């Protein structure tokens, strides 16, 4: 039958519209969205609605350590990639399976699953941790990881199997691990002591048998190699679940300023799992160091045993200076009372404290220790010894300061109501003052120091003081002091039982002799007498004077 002209025109019109449609859409992927709408993949993602080149594959699965205990946590991870030329647009789902072989089939068990974002074209994912635990039965297992996405064009290559793992019965594996490397001092000084710590535990199921060796390194990156050792040690083996806390790293930081990581590496001969034996923390900023010293100290020349040094803060203070670069750690200080100029275990700590770090060329200002208390020992001469300590101080040779002169801290004795014995010769039969009463067993021992407060008698008269010298005492220093201007009213004597007279010289005014103690020889383990003779006719009775008495070898 012959077609009508109208029919032919309709056919041509349909063909023309179809050609125009093809031209308009020639740059777009051909879509079957109407056909695929509503379809989903096995993990819930929508089916692909285009022919874009998106192809996900699992690239690798870790296999170290290759053994573990049953029911312990999995410590592996995997990486997948999009080997297609187009970026993905759908969520990527993944599942990790246990398998007794390297083929994924119905007999395998899902161990862990999750999801992650799509990948760009020709890119790999970050490492993804596989959570979950190993099976409860010992044996050889593979981990099989499968990924899927709604826009993946080839699901057939979406999984791979790992190398085999040996899963052991409980209590067979030893696994040491370092954790909690401290960062108490994130900014330190080159060459200063490292004051950080770390923890170490046996996280495996087996008890350790061999010692654990550890080494701490300062590294400019997180990779071990070519680094500076800053500490090491050996620790006894640990049973399962046991640990060491706050193991000190006691070495020194490198001498070059930089940013460093602390890397700790451990080893033990019978450890089964060694993949986690290196741990790091940081960075720590290492700067050029300060140099702290004590520049000056103020102190009075006399104190009282067991009493506060002074109610005036500025009577006893000192200053710390920084002669180096900016400091970063607190500065500790301590003040000692010492019978000599050497700091040792027999010295008494008077006070201690801390101050903030000092800037380069900075000063602490006056640090007072006037609220301290002298030792309660019997009278002594004490040198003041100052020490400072900072973890970032570059030079410890100038961290101790010793007072140039000792401080007299004597036992004090006073004549009753200032009454003198008024004798005209010496020694008298009955002495007014027996200074031995101030000391144990009435014996003057080595280094004993006492002060006698008394008043002058008339011209030609004496004050007499009796003491017994201990076995180690062969000399005494006697120092007389008064405020009588213009002349010398006192002469000192020392007698023994034989009435031997050791008369002193009288070279100056106001002291006997001028600012220098008079040294006398004494007879050990016998009675001795100090005679104070008043020799000036102008002396005014009851004028106050003082004797300082020091027993020496």
C-alpha positions in Angstrom: 0.0 0.0 0.0 1.3 3.4 -0.9 2.2 5.7 2.0 0.6 9.0 2.2 2.6 12.3 2.0 1.6 13.1 5.6 3.0 9.8 6.8 6.3 10.4 5.1 6.6 13.9 6.5 6.0 12.5 10.0 8.8 9.9 9.6 11.2 12.6 8.4 10.3 14.9 11.4 11.0 12.1 13.9 14.4 11.3 12.3 15.3 15.0 12.3 14.4 15.4 16.1 16.4 12.3 16.9 19.5 13.7 15.1 19.2 17.0 16.9 18.9 15.2 20.3 22.1 13.2 19.5 24.0 16.4 18.6 22.9 18.2 21.7 23.9 15.3 24.0 27.0 14.1 22.2 29.3 15.5 25.0 27.4 13.8 27.9 27.6 10.1 29.0 24.9 8.0 27.8 22.5 7.5 30.7 20.3 4.7 31.7 19.1 6.4 34.8 15.5 5.6 34.1 16.4 2.0 33.8 18.8 1.8 36.8 16.9 4.0 39.2 16.0 2.1 42.4 18.7 -0.6 42.0 21.2 -0.9 44.9 24.5 -2.7 45.5 25.1 -5.3 48.2 26.1 -2.7 50.8 23.2 -0.3 50.2 24.8 2.0 47.7 22.7 3.1 44.7 23.6 1.4 41.4 25.7 3.2 38.8 23.8 5.6 36.6 26.5 6.3 34.0 29.5 4.8 32.3 32.1 6.9 34.1 35.5 5.1 34.6 35.6 4.4 38.3 37.2 1.2 39.4 38.0 0.4 43.1 40.6 -2.3 44.0 42.2 -3.2 47.3 45.9 -2.4 46.9 47.5 -4.0 50.0 46.9 -5.5 53.4 49.6 -5.4 56.1 51.0 -8.6 57.5 53.2 -7.6 60.4 53.2 -9.0 63.0 52.3 -12.2 61.2 51.2 -13.9 64.4 48.9 -13.1 67.3 47.0 -14.7 70.2 43.4 -15.9 69.8 40.8 -13.2 70.7 43.4 -10.4 70.7 42.9 -7.2 68.8 43.8 -7.0 65.1 46.6 -4.6 64.5 46.5 -4.6 60.7 45.4 -2.1 58.0 44.7 -1.8 54.3 44.9 0.6 51.4 42.6 0.7 48.4 42.7 2.8 45.2 40.6 4.1 42.4 42.4 2.9 39.2 39.9 4.5 37.0 40.3 7.8 35.1 37.2 9.4 36.7 36.7 10.5 40.3 34.3 8.6 42.5 31.0 10.1 43.7 29.6 7.4 46.0 30.5 6.3 49.5 32.9 3.3 49.5 32.0 0.4 51.8 34.5 -2.2 53.1 34.5 -5.5 55.0 37.3 -7.5 56.3 36.8 -11.3 56.6 38.6 -14.2 58.3 39.3 -17.0 55.9 41.2 -20.3 56.1 42.3 -19.8 52.6 42.8 -16.9 50.2 39.5 -17.1 48.5 36.4 -15.2 49.6 33.4 -17.6 49.9 30.5 -18.4 52.0 32.6 -20.1 54.7 34.4 -16.9 55.7 33.4 -14.7 58.7 33.2 -10.9 58.7 35.6 -9.5 61.3 35.2 -5.8 60.7 33.6 -3.3 58.4 33.2 0.4 57.7 32.9 3.0 55.1 34.9 5.9 53.8 34.7 8.7 51.2 35.1 8.3 47.5 38.5 8.7 45.8 39.7 10.9 43.0 40.9 9.4 39.7 44.1 7.3 39.9 44.5 8.0 43.7 45.0 5.8 46.8 43.4 6.0 50.2 45.0 6.6 53.5 45.8 3.5 55.6 42.6 2.2 57.1 42.7 0.3 60.3 41.0 -3.1 60.6 39.3 -3.2 63.9 37.9 -6.3 65.7 39.6 -9.4 67.2 41.2 -12.6 65.9 39.1 -15.8 66.0 38.8 -17.8 69.2 40.4 -20.9 67.6 44.1 -21.2 66.9 45.1 -21.8 63.3 46.3 -20.3 60.0 44.1 -17.5 58.8 44.0 -14.9 55.9 42.5 -11.5 56.1 40.4 -10.8 53.0 39.2 -7.2 52.4 36.5 -6.3 49.9 35.4 -2.8 48.9 32.3 -1.7 47.0 30.6 1.5 45.8 27.6 2.3 43.7 29.6 3.8 40.9 32.3 1.1 40.6 32.3 -0.3 37.0 34.0 -3.6 37.8 33.0 -5.3 41.1 34.9 -8.5 40.2 38.3 -7.1 41.3 37.1 -5.5 44.6 38.9 -7.8 47.0 42.3 -9.4 47.8 43.7 -11.7 50.5 46.6 -11.0 52.8 49.5 -13.2 53.5 48.8 -15.9 56.1 48.6 -15.2 59.9 49.4 -17.7 62.6 46.9 -17.4 65.4 48.2 -19.0 68.6 46.6 -20.3 71.7 46.3 -17.8 74.6 49.4 -17.1 76.6 52.1 -17.9 74.0 53.2 -14.5 72.6 55.3 -11.8 74.2 54.8 -8.2 73.0 56.5 -5.2 74.6 55.3 -1.7 73.8 56.3 1.8 74.8 53.7 4.4 75.5 53.2 7.8 77.1 56.5 9.4 76.3 56.2 12.6 78.4 56.5 16.1 77.1 57.0 17.9 80.5 59.6 20.2 79.0 58.7 20.8 75.3 61.2 23.7 75.1 64.7 22.9 76.4 68.3 24.0 76.0 71.0 22.4 74.0 73.3 20.2 76.1 70.9 20.2 79.1 69.7 17.1 80.9 66.6 15.4 79.4 63.9 15.1 82.1 61.3 13.1 80.2 59.9 9.7 81.0 58.0 6.8 79.3 55.9 3.8 80.1 56.6 0.2 79.0 54.2 -2.7 79.1 53.9 -6.4 78.0 50.7 -6.3 76.0 51.0 -9.9 74.8 49.6 -13.0 76.4 52.9 -14.6 77.3 55.2 -13.9 80.2 58.6 -12.4 79.4 61.8 -14.2 80.3 64.7 -12.0 79.1 65.7 -8.5 80.0 64.4 -5.6 78.0 67.0 -3.2 76.5 65.8 0.3 75.7 67.5 3.3 74.0 66.2 6.8 73.6 67.3 8.9 70.7 66.9 12.6 69.7 66.0 12.7 66.0 65.2 15.5 63.6 62.5 13.3 62.1 60.4 10.3 63.2 62.6 7.8 61.5 65.3 6.0 63.5 68.8 6.2 62.1 71.8 8.6 62.4 70.4 10.1 65.6 71.8 11.2 69.0 71.5 8.9 71.9 70.0 10.6 75.0 69.4 7.7 77.3 69.5 3.9 77.6 68.9 1.2 80.1 68.0 -2.4 80.9 64.8 -3.5 82.5 63.8 -6.9 83.9 61.3 -9.0 81.9 57.6 -8.4 82.4 54.8 -10.8 82.8 51.7 -10.4 80.7 49.8 -7.3 81.6 52.6 -5.9 83.7 54.3 -2.6 83.1 56.9 0.0 84.1 55.7 3.6 84.7 57.7 6.8 84.2 61.0 5.2 83.2 63.4 8.2 83.3 65.4 9.3 80.2 68.4 10.8 82.0 70.8 11.7 79.3 71.5 15.1 77.7 69.9 16.8 74.7 72.1 17.4 71.6 74.4 20.4 71.7 72.9 21.9 68.5 69.7 23.9 68.7 66.9 22.4 66.6 63.5 20.7 66.8 63.9 17.0 67.8 61.7 14.0 68.3 62.3 11.5 71.1 62.4 8.0 69.6 62.5 5.0 71.9 63.6 1.7 70.6 63.2 -1.5 72.7 64.3 -5.1 72.2 64.3 -8.4 74.1 65.7 -11.8 72.9 62.5 -13.8 73.4 59.9 -11.2 72.2 57.6 -12.6 69.6 56.0 -9.3 68.2 58.6 -6.6 67.4 56.7 -4.5 64.9 55.7 -2.0 67.6 59.2 -1.7 69.3 59.9 1.8 68.1 57.8 4.7 69.4 58.2 8.5 69.1 56.9 11.7 70.5 57.6 15.4 69.8 58.8 17.6 68.5 60.7 19.2 71.3 62.3 22.6 70.7 66.0 22.7 71.7 67.4 26.2 72.1 70.8 27.7 72.9 71.3 27.7 76.7 71.4 30.2 79.5 74.3 30.4 82.0 73.1 31.1 85.5 75.3 32.3 88.4 75.0 34.0 91.8 76.3 37.5 91.5 76.1 38.8 95.0 74.8 38.1 98.5 74.0 40.2 101.6 74.1 38.9 105.1 74.7 40.1 108.7 77.8 39.0 110.6 76.1 37.6 113.7 73.1 35.4 114.5 71.5 33.5 117.3 71.2 29.6 117.3 67.7 28.4 116.5 66.3 31.9 115.8 65.1 33.6 112.6 67.9 35.2 110.6 66.2 38.6 110.5 62.9 40.4 110.4 64.2 42.6 107.6 64.1 40.9 104.2 67.1 42.8 102.8 69.4 41.7 105.6 69.8 38.2 104.0 69.4 38.0 100.2 71.2 37.2 97.0 70.9 37.7 93.2 70.9 35.3 90.3 72.1 36.5 86.9 71.9 35.0 83.4 75.1 35.4 81.4 73.8 33.3 78.5 70.8 33.0 76.2 67.1 33.1 77.3 66.3 30.4 79.9 63.4 28.0 79.5 63.2 26.0 82.7 62.7 27.1 86.3 65.7 27.8 88.4 65.9 26.0 91.8 68.0 27.6 94.6 69.0 26.5 98.1 71.0 28.1 100.9 73.1 26.1 103.4 74.9 26.9 106.7 78.3 25.2 106.6 81.1 25.1 109.2 83.6 25.2 106.3 83.6 26.4 102.7 82.8 22.9 101.2 79.2 21.8 100.7 78.7 18.3 102.0 76.2 16.1 103.8 76.9 17.6 107.2 75.6 21.0 106.2 72.2 22.4 107.2 69.7 23.6 104.6 68.4 27.0 105.6 65.9 27.7 102.8 65.1 26.8 99.2 62.8 27.8 96.4 62.3 28.3 92.6 62.2 31.3 90.3 61.0 31.6 86.7 63.6 31.4 83.8 65.6 34.5 83.2 66.0 36.3 79.8 69.5 36.8 78.4 71.5 39.2 80.5 68.6 39.2 83.0 68.6 39.3 86.7 66.4 37.8 89.4 66.6 40.9 91.7 67.1 40.3 95.4 65.9 36.9 96.6 65.4 37.1 100.4 65.9 34.2 102.8 65.7 36.3 106.0 62.8 34.2 107.2 65.1 31.2 107.6 66.2 29.8 110.9 69.8 29.2 112.1 70.6 25.6 113.1 69.9 24.8 116.7 73.4 23.4 117.2 75.6 24.9 119.9 77.4 28.1 118.8 79.3 27.9 115.5 80.8 30.0 112.8 78.8 29.3 109.6 79.7 30.0 106.0 76.6 30.6 103.8 76.7 28.4 100.7 74.3 29.1 97.8 73.5 26.7 95.1 71.4 27.0 91.9 70.1 24.4 89.5 68.2 24.6 86.2 67.7 21.8 83.7 68.8 24.1 80.8 71.8 25.7 82.5 74.9 25.3 80.2 77.5 25.8 82.9 77.4 24.2 86.3 80.8 25.3 87.4 79.5 28.7 88.6 76.3 27.4 90.3 77.8 27.5 93.8 78.6 30.7 95.8 80.3 30.7 99.2 80.2 33.7 101.5 83.6 35.5 101.8 83.4 35.5 105.6 81.6 33.3 108.1 78.6 34.4 110.1 79.1 34.1 113.9 76.1 32.3 115.5 77.3 32.0 119.1 75.8 30.7 122.3 75.2 33.9 124.3 76.2 34.4 128.0 75.7 37.5 130.0 77.0 38.5 133.4 74.0 38.6 135.9 72.7 42.1 135.9 76.0 43.3 134.6 77.7 42.9 138.0 81.5 42.3 137.8 83.6 40.3 140.1 85.8 43.4 141.0 88.9 41.3 141.7 92.3 43.0 141.6 94.2 39.9 140.7 93.7 36.8 138.6 92.7 34.2 138.5 90.5 34.6 141.5 89.6 31.7 143.7 85.9 31.9 142.9 85.1 33.0 139.4 82.0 34.9 138.6 81.4 33.2 135.2 81.9 29.6 134.2 81.3 29.5 130.5 81.6 25.7 130.5 78.0 25.7 131.8 76.9 26.6 128.3 78.2 23.3 126.8 77.6 19.6 127.4 79.8 18.1 130.2 81.1 21.5 130.9 83.7 20.9 128.1 84.5 23.4 125.4 84.6 21.3 122.2 86.1 21.8 118.8 84.6 24.8 116.9 82.4 25.8 119.8 81.6 29.5 119.7 80.1 31.6 122.4 79.6 35.3 123.2 80.0 36.9 126.6 78.1 40.1 127.2 79.5 42.0 130.2 80.4 45.3 131.8 83.8 46.9 132.6 85.2 47.2 136.1 87.3 50.0 137.5 90.9 50.5 136.6 93.2 47.7 137.8 90.4 45.2 138.3 89.6 41.9 136.4 86.7 40.0 135.0 87.5 36.2 135.0 85.9 33.4 133.0 86.6 29.7 133.5 86.4 26.9 130.9 87.7 23.4 130.3 89.3 22.8 126.9 88.2 19.5 125.2 90.8 17.0 124.0 90.9 18.3 120.5 91.1 22.0 121.5 94.7 23.5 121.5 94.0 27.1 120.7 91.2 29.6 121.2 90.5 32.9 119.4 89.3 35.6 121.7 87.9 38.8 120.3 87.0 41.8 122.5 84.8 44.6 121.3 83.5 47.8 122.9 82.3 51.2 122.0 84.7 53.2 124.1 86.2 55.8 121.8 89.7 57.2 121.8 91.7 54.8 124.0 92.2 51.1 124.8 90.8 50.2 128.3 91.2 46.4 128.1 94.0 43.9 128.1 93.2 40.2 127.6 94.9 37.4 129.6 94.7 33.6 129.6 95.8 31.5 132.5 96.0 27.8 133.2 96.1 26.1 136.6 99.7 27.0 136.9 98.8 30.6 136.8 100.7 31.1 133.7 100.1 34.5 132.2 99.7 34.9 128.4 99.3 38.7 128.2 97.9 40.1 125.0 99.2 43.1 123.1 97.1 46.2 123.0 97.7 47.8 119.5 94.5 49.7 118.9 91.3 51.3 119.9 87.8 49.9 120.1 88.8 46.2 119.5 91.4 43.9 120.9 93.4 43.8 118.8 92.1 45.9 115.9 89.5 43.7 114.0 91.6 40.6 114.4 90.8 37.8 117.0 93.7 37.2 119.5 94.8 33.6 119.4 95.9 31.9 122.6 97.3 28.4 123.2 95.4 26.4 125.8 96.1 23.2 127.7 93.7 20.5 126.6 91.5 18.7 129.1 92.3 21.1 131.9 90.8 24.3 133.4 91.7 27.6 131.7 90.8 31.1 132.6 90.2 34.2 130.5 91.2 37.4 132.3 89.9 40.7 131.2 92.0 43.5 132.8 90.8 47.1 132.9 93.9 49.2 132.5 92.9 52.8 131.9 92.4 55.2 134.8 89.6 56.9 132.7 87.6 53.8 132.3 84.0 54.2 133.4 82.7 51.2 135.3 79.7 49.3 133.8 80.7 50.3 130.3 79.4 47.4 128.1 81.9 45.2 126.3 81.7 41.8 124.5 83.9 38.8 124.2 83.7 36.3 121.2 85.3 33.0 122.1 86.1 30.3 119.5 87.7 26.9 120.2 90.0 25.6 117.5 92.3 22.6 116.9 
